Amino acid sequence: MKRIGMLTSGGDCQALNATMRGVVKGLYGCFKEVEIYGFLEGYKGLIYGNYQKLSADDFSGILTKGGTILGSSRTPFKELDIPTPEGLDKVKSMKETYKKLKLDCLVVLGGNGSQKTANRLSEEGLNVIGCPKTIDNDIWGTDMTFGFQSAVDIATNAIDCIHTTACSHGRVFIVEVMGHKVGWITLHAGIASGADVILIPEIPYDIKKVCAALEKRTKAGKGFSILAVAEGAISKEVAKLPKKERKQAVAEAAEKYPSVAYEVADKIKQYSGMDIRVTVPGHTQRGGSPCPYDRVISSRFGAKAAELIKKEDFGKLVVMKGSEVTAIPLAESAGKLKYVSADDDIVKNAKMLGISFGD
């Protein structure tokens, strides 16, 4: 009898259920008898011993269902050693729950912070396998995360829809795309939808160059322009500030504007007088059914996790390298983010197509 625990931690995304289904189907293919324990609301369920014993039937019909049947929550890694409001030692409580249920392995479906905690539990002696979940595609060590392509599809569709009204009214539209620290969604959606300007956190922008790109289109007879702006986009002036002053500047902007897109719109209007409209798809980018691509890689990630459990090859993060699904040590990835670089081929390709990054 194999006893496996699973939890989904951090922000939700479209393919969490699909990945859990892949893990469970893989486990039943590897072992004659399996007990599955699902922890509710992420690590909170593991801390407080809030779980459900699940059967194979519970994972039937969820391949196309977005969200997570287990629920999710955020348990920040930086607060892991801070006791709960009830005074519980979080790490100790998680270990006790794991041992109480006599688990053979804990499967963690989560992003960067969740996998840092997974690595911590692995270092504490628990058998852990991680699966890379995040719409941001920012987990170091994997070329792809599940949830990313579905978010790109939604963001792309939002920008596609804006094109028609922008063209009809001859306006400049800004579409704000999710991505606080990294700009992979904005970059891919911007290229896919034919955006004229793409602003991402990793490439600080000069508002004068942004306006120059827009004015160039106007002079060329283009009646409208589209900007795909990541929620974490930052100007060159702010990026150059020392860390403390930079945080203060960002905080002051957050008090003045609803979001970054409105700040960029205001700067463009002040500098060029252009008429700007802003659209923020927001959390729609996390919702709905997973796209076919995510369903495929989620199923493959799940099957790989089951294979690692069968081999008792614990302390690993399932990753995709090229077209191959493999695994790397959790410790190798923990605490690292995969950023967009101005030197990446995809950025160079985008610039060759005439897309401005405001740099």
N, C-alpha and C positions, 0 to 999 in steps of 0.2 A: 504493500500500500504506500503510495506517494501522496504526501500532503503538501499542497502548493498554495501559497498566499498570493494575492494580486491586489494592487491598488493603482489608482490613477490620480496623479498629483499635479497641482499647478493649474494654469488656464486650460480650459477644455478645447477640444478641436474635433473635427468631423470623423476621424478614423480611430478613436480610442476603442470603441466597441469592436470594430473590425479586427484590431490587433489582439484584443483579449480573446476573441473568437478563434483567431489563428493559434494562439498559445494553447487554448483548451483542446482544439481539434488535434493539434500536434501531440499534446500530452496523452490523449486517449489513443493515439496511434502508436505511442511508445510504451505505454504501460497498461496492464490489464485492469488495475484498480487505481483510481485517482480520486482524491478528495480536494475540492477547490474551496478556498475561503476568500471571499471578497471583502476587503476592508472599505468601509464607507467614508466618503469625504476625504480621500487621500491619507496622508500620514496621521491625520486626526483619528481615523478609525483604528490605526495601529497603536497609537498612544493610549486611547481610551478603551481599547478592546471592543470596539464597535464593528462587528463583522456579520456576514451571512455565509452559511454553508450553501454552496451552489452546485447544481447538477449540470450535466451537459445540455439539458433542455433550456436552461436559463440563457445559454449563449446561442441558441438557435434563432435565426431570423434577425440578427442584429448587424449583419455585414453592412447593410445600407443605412443603418440608423446612426445619426449624428449624436454628439454629446457622449455621455458615459453612464451606463446603468448603475455604476457604483457611486456616482457623485464625485466631486472633486473640491479641493480647497488648497490654499497656499499655506505652507509651513516654512517660512523663510529659513534658509540654512544659517544665516548670520544670527538667528535667534534660537538656534537649536539647543544651546546650552542654557537658555533662560527658562526657568520653570514655567509651567502652565499657570493660569490664574488660580488653579486649585493647589498649586505647589508641587505638581508632579515633575519629576526629572524625565524629560521627553525621551532621551536616548534609552535610559534604563527601562522606562515603561514599554517602549517598542520592543526591546529585547525580551522583556518578560512575556509580552503577548505572543511573540514568535515562539518562545520556548513552551509556553502553556499549551499552544495548539500543536506542538511537536512538528513544526513545519520542516520540510526538507529543503524548501527554497522560497524566497520572496521575489516576485516579479514586479518591478517598478516601471510603470509607464509614465514618463514625465520628461520635462525639459532640463535645462542646465542646472537650475537649483535643486530640482528633485533628484537628479543623478548625483549631485554632490552629497546629498543626504544618503543616497543609496550606497555610495562609496564609503561614507562614514560607518554605516551599518555593516558593510563588508569588512572594514577594518576592525570592527568590534566583534567579529567572529561569526556573523550570520552569512548564510548562503544566499547571495543576491544576484539576480540577472536584471539588467536595465534594457528598456526599449526606448529609442529616441523620439519623443513626442514634442513637437513645437511647430506652430505655423511659421515661426521666424526662420527656421532652417539654420539656426546659429549654434548647434551643438558641435563642438570640435571633434574631429575624428570620423565623421560620417558625411558623405556627399549629399545625403538626403535624409530628411526627417518626415515621418508621416504627419499629415495635416497641412504641410506647406503648399502642395500643389492645389489642394482644394481652396485654400485661402487666396492663392494667386488667381484661380479661376473666377472667384467672386469679385475680387478687386478689379480684375480685367473687365468683367462684365459691367461693373459700375462705371468705369471710365468709358467703355464702349457706349453705354447709354447716354453719358454726358456729351459725347461727340455730336449727337444729332441736335440737341438743344443749343450747344455752343455754336454750331454751324448756322443754325436758324437765326440766332440773334446776334451773331458776330461778336461774341464775348470771350473773355479770358476766364477759364474755369480752373480752379484748384481742387483736386481730389486728394483728400488726406487718407493715406494708407497706413495700416498698422506696422509698427516697427520702431520701438523706442530706442534700442541700442544699435540695431543692425538694419540694413536696408534691402535685404534679399527680396522680400515680397514686392516692395515698391519698384525695385529694379526690374524684376521679371514682368510684373503687371504693366509697368510703364512701357517697356519694349513691346510687349504683346498687344497693347492697345494703341500704339502709335503716339504716345505722349511726346510733346515737344521739349519739355523740361522735366528732369528727374532730380529731386533733391533728397539725399539720404544722409544719415548721421555720420557716416565714415568720410564723406567728402563735403567739408564745410563750403557754404555758398557765399558768393559776393552778389548782393542784390543788384548792383549795377550791371553785372554780367548777365544776370537773369533777365533784367529789363532789356538789355541789348539784344538778347536772343529773341525776345517777344517782338521788339521793334523791327528786327530783321525780317520776321515773318510778315509783319504788317506792310513793310516796304515791298515785299515780294508778292503782295496781293492776296495774302492769306487772311481771311476774314475772322479767324478765331485761333485760339491757342489753348492747349491743355497742359497743366502741370500736375505731375504725380509727386506728391510730397509725403515723405515718411513722417510719422508723428514725432520722431526724434531728430528731425533735420535741424541743423544749427548753422548760424552764420560764421564767417571767418573771424569776425571781430570777437564774438563770444568764445569761439573755440581757442583763441589765442590767450584768453585770460587764465590766470592760475586757477587750480581746481576749486578752491573755496569761492573765489569771486565768480567763476563760471556758474557754479551751482546757484549762487545768489541771483545772477542775471537771469537764469532760466526760471527761477522761482518768481521773480518779479514779472517776467513775461507771462507766466501762468496766471498771475493775478489780474493782468490787464486783458488777456485774450482767452477765449474759450479753448483754443488749441493752437498748435503751431501753424496750421493752414491759415488761420485768421491773422496771425502775426505777419506771415509772408504776404498775404493779400494787402494788408495795411501798408507794408513797406513798398510794395509795387505801386500802389495808388499814390503814395506820397512822392515817390520818385518820378513816376511817369504819367500819373493822372488817369491811367487805364481803369475801365470798369471791370471789377472782379466779382466772381461768384465762387462760393465755397461749398463743397459737398463732402460729408464725412460718413462713409459706409459703416465705420465703427465695428461693433461686435458681430455684424452680419458676416464678417470674414471668418468667424469661428463656427458659424452655424450651418445647419442644413445637412444634407447627405454627402458623404465623402465621394469625391470624383473617382472614376475607375482606376486611375493611376494609384491613388492612395489606397484603394481597396486591395490592389495587387501587392504593393510593397508592405502593407500592414499584415497581410496574410503571410508573406514571406518572412517578415520580422518575427511573427508569432511562431512560425514553424521552426525558425532558427533558435528561438528561446527554448522551445521544447527539446530540441536536439542538444543544446548545451546542458540542460537539466539531466537529460538521459546520460550524458557523458560525465556528469558531475563536474563540469567545467565552470565553476562559479566565479563571482567577482568580475563578470564581463558585461560589456555594453554591446548590444547587437548594433551593427553599423552596415552601411552600404558603401562599397568602394567600387566605383564604376557601375557595372551591372551585377556585381557579386555581393551577396549578403554574407557577412562574416562577423567577427567579434574582436573587440580590443579590451584591455583591462579598464575597468571603471576609473582607476586612478590616473590613467593616461589622459582621460578626457575631462575629469572633474575640475571645475574652476576655470575652464578655458572657453572662450567664445570664438566662433568662426565668423570673422568680419568680412565685409566686402572690401577689396583693395582697389585703389585707383589704377593699379597695374593689372588687374584681372582682365582676361581676354574679353569677357562679356561687357565690361565697361568700355574698353577700347573699341569693340564692335559697335556699341551703342553710339559712341562719339562719331564713328565713321558714318553712321546713318544720319548724322546731323542733330542728334539729341544733345541738349545742353545740360550740364550738371552744375552750372553756375560757378565753376571753378576757373 
